[in-house]
């Protein structure tokens, strides 16, 4: 019988610990995180818009706001015009700050309207959208606050 070594198998335990560490490390490979949801409008120039329903039909301003928001345009306000105001037959996209290309970006989302450059420093938006009777809500719209 061979005499026992005086180290109590320390080297053998170290070898087993190294093998175990290698196995654990090989099992812990870096996995890609799932992609986060895309943020609408995170590319391109920021654009602030107000939407005004001038048709007298209930809910069109909200529908227009949702449509623009889904395209990444920041709608800061939407409302219906007062009942005594003039009702519009066609949608007008009034560019308050910027150039006609700014209005065309909004028009491409709405698919209707006429772009008019009408600077107004009292409005705190880039574009005012006056929805007319030619705008029809598109369904189905996803929920967006």
Secondary structure, DSSP 8 states (H G I E B T S, - for coil): -----TTTTHHHHHHHHHHHHHHHHHH------------TT-SS---EEEEEE-SS-TTHHHHHHHHHHHTT-EEEEEEE--TTS---SS-EEEESSS-HHHHHHHHHHHS--EEEE---TTS-SSEEEEE-TT----S------
